[in-house]
Amino acid sequence: MFKYVPVMMRQYLLFGGVSGGLSAFLFFFLIEPDFTKALLTGIMACPAGFLGILVLDSSRKQSTRHWLNHRYRLIHDVTRLEHQRQQDEQELGSLRIELGQLQIHIREKWQQKDELTRQLAAMAEHRHLLQRDYQTTKGDEFQQVDHQVQQRQPDQQPIGTGLRGQDNSDEYTSLEHYQSEIDKLRHQKDGLLLEISSLKLERHQLQQEVQHLETTVAQLHRVSQPSIEVPSPANPPEPQPNPTTPPVLPPEWTNFMVQLPEHEFMVLKAIVELENPTPSIRRIAESQMTMPELLIDEINERSLSTVGDMILTPGAVGGGLAVSPEHLFWAKQVVITYEYLMH
């Protein structure tokens, strides 16, 4: 049976038995110089030496097996983390490409917005010139036509009146045409501003995802280094908020902000930031050729359809107009986010 024991194990057993027996023989022979007793004691100590070697070898094998299992788990974890890092890098690359496309799209929209702004300014200037010409010249022309009509025969008076009415109608038709063109361009400009705001929000969300993925990839790079160590189970530190990023709005307030035209946003900003917003609101209303009360009603209608409540207190503009206290916080956040997206 001893022949089936491995060679290394045989050497351990032989060395253990011989060393144990020899140690016992020498110990007892030195204590009591009786060769026979010392020899018997050494022979009896040989099995104990064999048993000690077996116990030590079993303990060594168990420790080796435990170490190999631990090493296998670490290699498996490192392989899994490396695979996850590669997937995150691929997703990060896709997000960067999408972010670049969005930035190009935003630049194109800004160029269109600038072009529409220039066209709107040109149309407004042309309309102003037409109104000035109409006010300064048509009075004299009408007087001349009336004078000519009065010099004609009485039966020709209806014809003169018809010509004067037709001339006046043509001028008003021209003014109405230019006014409709200006309104159309203004609506196109507001639509582009809303689209730019939506794109900037989407770009901001993509930037946050890219930053999160970059942090994850950096952590995976540190974990997948050659040193075989168990990753620390401690929670990673939470990222500190970036003061240059806008606040995160709830979906209903985001929808409200995206629907706000620029002139209505200026009204909301004046109400939020100024103690007496009435002069500013009147100037904005005059620039839009409307009344302040209509602007307030439009903002309340938008908030009612998106937030579910009218955020501006009812009443005249001069009667202490303000944002409702329960909506004041998010109204301020809308102003901050809108200004961030517009710069």
Summary of the structure (lengths in Angstrom):
residues: 343
radius of gyration: 45.4
end to end distance: 89.1
largest distance: 171.2
contacts: 888
relative contact order: 0.06
helix: 81%
strand: 1%
